[in-house]
Amino acid sequence: MQYVRARRVLWLILIANITVALAKAVFGLLAGSMSMVADALHSTFDSVSNIIGIAAMTIAAIPPDQNHPYGHAKFETMGTLVVGGLLLLTAYWVITEGLTRITTGAVPEITLLTIGVMTATIVINILVARYERRAGKELGSSFLIADSKHTQSDILVSLSVLAGFGFVCLGYPLADPLIALAIGAIIGKMGLSILKDAGMILTDAATVNCEDAVKKAVTAITGVQGYHRFRCRGGAGDLRADIHVTVDPRMSVQTSHALTIEIEAAIIAAVPGMKEVIVHIEPGEEEDREVSPLS
């Protein structure tokens, strides 16, 4: 259900991104603005990112099978790797074109219509970013959250393009290709950031700080003396953990098993996105109490 809802969100955002990209591309080419064309390419990549996300989440939604007993959730993360790689290629193209424009000295034609188109696309991107970020947090989708950050950066890029238009109107045409170079740098940085985050998840790094929530949940359970070696891996919406818990060594197997189930449920309830917890019961100190045959 999580991935089905996430795909619906991406379909809606895909339509918005295609509209924004087409508007920037058409009017950017008519105006001869390299920075606006670069921004259009950036927005086009938003659409490509959405398509990759839809495909990745379709695979991620497949239930566990013999080859993937832990499920297919990491295919969503693999999708973000593709996104990061494409961003780097996009950055290379934008920077190359910007350098070419500096040497040729082409001057863009800025009109009120061009400025109006850019302003309208900024408003659309603000609405899209807020909607996608809220949906990403609600569904625990690392892809939606990452993609919302991408859209937020698109807003900053578009604002930079508008600033460049202002400088061109003031008689500084070199500002347009220079801002295109800055946009290329922003896109490249974004690509590296996405690759880093995806790599953290795929290498089982600790990506979520949930130690405080786990400590509060586990220590509140009757029968738990303490815990250690808590480990957590995965990304938002697909976390898995294991923990060692100490109990009275006289506790029966039946009671310790029931305690294990209670600990698992408590951690899953305390940490959003936690899918599975493995609890290892270890002998602690004997408690001063009478022990019944079942305790």
C-alpha positions as CSV (number, residue, x, y, z in Angstrom):
1,M,0.0,0.0,0.0
2,Q,2.9,2.4,0.8
3,Y,4.4,2.0,-2.6
4,V,1.0,2.3,-4.4
5,R,0.3,5.6,-2.7
6,A,3.9,6.8,-3.4
7,R,3.4,6.0,-7.1
8,R,0.2,8.0,-7.2
9,V,2.1,11.0,-5.8
10,L,4.8,10.7,-8.4
11,W,2.3,10.5,-11.3
12,L,0.7,13.8,-10.2
13,I,4.1,15.4,-9.8
14,L,5.3,14.1,-13.1
15,I,2.4,15.9,-14.9
16,A,3.4,19.2,-13.1
17,N,7.1,18.8,-13.9
18,I,6.5,18.1,-17.6
19,T,4.3,21.3,-17.8
20,V,7.0,23.4,-16.0
21,A,9.9,22.0,-18.2
22,L,8.0,22.6,-21.5
23,A,7.2,26.2,-20.5
24,K,10.8,26.9,-19.6
25,A,12.3,25.2,-22.7
26,V,10.0,26.9,-25.2
27,F,10.3,30.4,-23.9
28,G,14.0,29.9,-23.0
29,L,14.8,28.9,-26.6
30,L,12.7,31.8,-28.0
31,A,14.5,34.3,-25.7
32,G,17.9,32.7,-26.4
33,S,18.6,32.4,-22.6
34,M,21.1,29.7,-21.8
35,S,20.3,30.0,-18.1
36,M,16.6,29.4,-18.7
37,V,17.3,26.5,-21.0
38,A,19.6,25.0,-18.4
39,D,16.8,25.5,-15.8
40,A,14.4,23.8,-18.3
41,L,16.8,20.8,-18.5
42,H,16.9,20.7,-14.7
43,S,13.1,20.6,-14.6
44,T,13.1,17.9,-17.4
45,F,15.3,15.8,-15.2
46,D,12.7,16.2,-12.4
47,S,10.3,14.3,-14.8
48,V,12.9,11.7,-15.6
49,S,13.5,11.2,-11.8
50,N,9.7,10.7,-11.4
51,I,9.6,8.0,-14.0
52,I,12.6,6.2,-12.5
53,G,10.9,6.5,-9.1
54,I,7.7,5.0,-10.4
55,A,9.6,2.1,-11.9
56,A,11.7,1.5,-8.8
57,M,8.7,1.6,-6.5
58,T,6.8,-0.8,-8.7
59,I,9.6,-3.4,-8.2
60,A,10.0,-2.4,-4.5
61,A,6.3,-3.3,-3.9
62,I,6.9,-6.9,-4.9
63,P,6.5,-9.2,-1.8
64,P,9.6,-11.2,-0.5
65,D,10.4,-14.3,-2.5
66,Q,13.1,-17.0,-2.5
67,N,15.8,-14.8,-4.0
68,H,14.9,-11.7,-2.0
69,P,13.7,-12.9,1.4
70,Y,14.0,-9.4,2.9
71,G,11.8,-7.9,0.1
72,H,12.6,-5.6,-2.8
73,A,12.7,-2.2,-0.9
74,K,16.3,-1.5,-1.9
75,F,15.3,-1.2,-5.6
76,E,13.9,2.2,-4.6
77,T,17.4,3.1,-3.4
78,M,18.9,1.8,-6.6
79,G,16.6,4.1,-8.5
80,T,18.1,7.0,-6.6
81,L,21.5,5.9,-7.8
82,V,20.4,6.2,-11.4
83,V,19.0,9.6,-10.6
84,G,22.3,10.7,-9.1
85,G,24.3,9.5,-12.1
86,L,22.0,11.3,-14.6
87,L,22.3,14.5,-12.6
88,L,26.1,14.4,-12.9
89,L,25.7,14.0,-16.7
90,T,23.2,16.9,-16.8
91,A,25.6,19.1,-14.8
92,Y,28.4,18.4,-17.3
93,W,26.2,19.4,-20.3
94,V,25.0,22.6,-18.6
95,I,28.6,23.7,-17.6
96,T,29.9,22.9,-21.1
97,E,27.1,25.0,-22.8
98,G,27.7,27.8,-20.4
99,L,31.3,28.0,-21.2
100,T,30.5,28.0,-24.9
101,R,28.1,30.9,-24.5
102,I,30.8,32.9,-22.7
103,T,33.1,32.5,-25.7
104,T,30.5,33.3,-28.3
105,G,29.0,36.3,-26.5
106,A,25.3,35.6,-27.3
107,V,22.9,38.0,-25.7
108,P,19.4,36.6,-24.6
109,E,16.2,38.6,-25.3
110,I,14.3,39.2,-22.1
111,T,10.6,40.0,-22.2
112,L,7.8,40.4,-19.7
113,L,6.4,37.1,-21.0
114,T,9.7,35.3,-20.2
115,I,9.7,36.7,-16.7
116,G,6.1,35.8,-16.2
117,V,6.7,32.2,-17.3
118,M,9.6,31.9,-14.8
119,T,7.5,33.3,-12.0
120,A,4.6,31.0,-12.7
121,T,6.9,27.9,-12.7
122,I,8.4,28.9,-9.4
123,V,5.0,29.0,-7.8
124,I,4.2,25.6,-9.2
125,N,7.5,24.1,-7.9
126,I,6.8,25.5,-4.4
127,L,3.5,23.8,-4.3
128,V,5.0,20.5,-5.7
129,A,7.9,20.5,-3.2
130,R,5.6,21.0,-0.2
131,Y,3.2,18.3,-1.4
132,E,5.9,15.8,-2.2
133,R,7.8,16.4,1.1
134,R,4.7,16.0,3.2
135,A,3.8,12.8,1.3
136,G,7.3,11.4,1.6
137,K,7.3,11.9,5.4
138,E,3.8,10.4,5.7
139,L,4.7,7.3,3.6
140,G,8.2,6.9,4.9
141,S,9.6,7.1,1.3
142,S,13.2,8.0,0.9
143,F,12.7,8.6,-2.8
144,L,9.9,11.1,-2.3
145,I,11.9,13.0,0.3
146,A,15.0,13.1,-1.9
147,D,13.0,14.2,-4.9
148,S,11.3,17.0,-2.9
149,K,14.8,18.3,-2.0
150,H,15.5,18.2,-5.7
151,T,12.4,20.2,-6.5
152,Q,13.4,22.7,-3.7
153,S,16.7,23.2,-5.4
154,D,14.9,23.8,-8.7
155,I,13.1,26.8,-7.0
156,L,16.5,28.3,-6.0
157,V,17.8,27.7,-9.6
158,S,14.8,29.5,-11.1
159,L,15.2,32.4,-8.7
160,S,18.8,32.6,-9.9
161,V,17.6,32.7,-13.5
162,L,15.3,35.6,-12.7
163,A,18.2,37.4,-11.1
164,G,20.2,36.8,-14.2
165,F,17.5,38.3,-16.3
166,G,17.7,41.5,-14.2
167,F,21.4,41.8,-14.8
168,V,20.9,41.3,-18.5
169,C,18.3,44.1,-18.6
170,L,20.8,46.3,-16.8
171,G,23.4,45.7,-19.5
172,Y,25.4,42.7,-18.2
173,P,24.6,39.9,-20.7
174,L,27.5,37.8,-19.4
175,A,25.4,37.2,-16.3
176,D,23.2,34.7,-18.2
177,P,26.0,32.1,-19.0
178,L,27.7,32.7,-15.7
179,I,24.4,31.8,-13.9
180,A,24.1,28.8,-16.1
181,L,27.6,27.7,-14.8
182,A,26.3,28.1,-11.3
183,I,23.2,26.1,-12.1
184,G,25.5,23.3,-13.4
185,A,27.5,23.3,-10.2
186,I,24.3,23.1,-8.1
187,I,23.0,20.2,-10.2
188,G,26.4,18.4,-9.9
189,K,26.5,18.9,-6.1
190,M,22.9,17.5,-5.9
191,G,23.9,14.4,-7.9
192,L,26.9,13.7,-5.6
193,S,24.6,14.2,-2.5
194,I,22.0,11.7,-3.8
195,L,24.7,9.2,-4.7
196,K,26.2,9.5,-1.2
197,D,22.8,9.0,0.6
198,A,21.9,6.0,-1.6
199,G,25.4,4.5,-1.0
200,M,24.9,4.9,2.8
201,I,21.7,2.8,2.6
202,L,23.1,0.1,0.3
203,T,26.1,-0.3,2.5
204,D,24.0,-0.8,5.6
205,A,25.2,2.4,7.2
206,A,23.2,3.9,10.2
207,T,21.0,6.5,8.4
208,V,18.4,7.1,11.1
209,N,19.1,8.2,14.7
210,C,16.6,6.2,16.8
211,E,18.7,5.3,19.8
212,D,16.7,7.6,22.2
213,A,13.4,6.2,21.1
214,V,14.6,2.6,21.4
215,K,16.0,3.2,24.9
216,K,12.8,4.7,26.1
217,A,10.7,1.9,24.6
218,V,12.8,-1.0,25.8
219,T,13.6,0.1,29.3
220,A,10.0,0.7,30.0
221,I,9.1,-3.0,29.6
222,T,8.8,-5.0,32.8
223,G,11.4,-7.8,32.9
224,V,14.1,-6.0,30.9
225,Q,17.2,-5.4,32.9
226,G,19.2,-3.7,30.2
227,Y,20.2,-3.8,26.5
228,H,23.3,-3.4,24.3
229,R,24.5,-3.9,20.8
230,F,21.6,-2.2,19.2
231,R,22.1,-1.9,15.4
232,C,19.9,-0.4,12.8
233,R,20.2,-0.3,9.0
234,G,18.1,0.7,6.0
235,G,16.5,3.8,4.8
236,A,13.3,5.7,5.7
237,G,10.3,3.4,5.6
238,D,12.4,0.2,5.5
239,L,14.4,0.0,8.7
240,R,15.6,-3.3,10.2
241,A,17.4,-3.7,13.5
242,D,18.7,-6.2,16.1
243,I,19.3,-5.8,19.8
244,H,20.6,-7.8,22.7
245,V,18.5,-7.6,25.9
246,T,19.5,-8.9,29.3
247,V,16.9,-10.5,31.6
248,D,16.8,-12.6,34.8
249,P,18.7,-15.9,34.0
250,R,15.9,-17.8,35.8
251,M,13.3,-16.7,33.3
252,S,11.6,-19.5,31.5
253,V,11.8,-19.9,27.7
254,Q,8.0,-19.3,27.5
255,T,8.3,-16.0,29.4
256,S,11.4,-14.8,27.6
257,H,9.7,-15.6,24.2
258,A,6.7,-13.5,25.2
259,L,9.0,-10.7,26.3
260,T,10.8,-10.8,23.0
261,I,7.5,-10.3,21.1
262,E,6.7,-7.4,23.4
263,I,10.1,-5.8,22.8
264,E,9.8,-6.2,19.0
265,A,6.4,-4.6,19.0
266,A,7.6,-1.7,21.2
267,I,10.5,-0.8,19.0
268,I,8.4,-1.0,15.8
269,A,5.8,1.3,17.4
270,A,8.5,3.7,18.6
271,V,10.5,4.1,15.4
272,P,8.6,5.2,12.2
273,G,9.5,3.0,9.3
274,M,10.8,0.1,11.4
275,K,9.8,-3.1,9.6
276,E,11.6,-5.9,11.5
277,V,13.5,-6.3,14.8
278,I,15.5,-9.3,16.0
279,V,15.8,-9.6,19.8
280,H,18.6,-11.7,21.4
281,I,17.8,-12.6,25.0
282,E,20.9,-12.9,27.3
283,P,21.2,-13.8,31.0
284,G,21.6,-10.8,33.3
285,E,21.6,-10.7,37.1
286,E,19.4,-12.9,39.3
287,E,16.6,-10.9,40.8
288,D,15.5,-11.2,44.4
289,R,12.1,-12.9,43.9
290,E,10.3,-16.1,44.1
291,V,10.4,-18.0,40.9
292,S,7.3,-20.0,39.8
293,P,7.7,-23.0,37.4
294,L,6.5,-20.8,34.4
295,S,8.5,-17.6,35.3
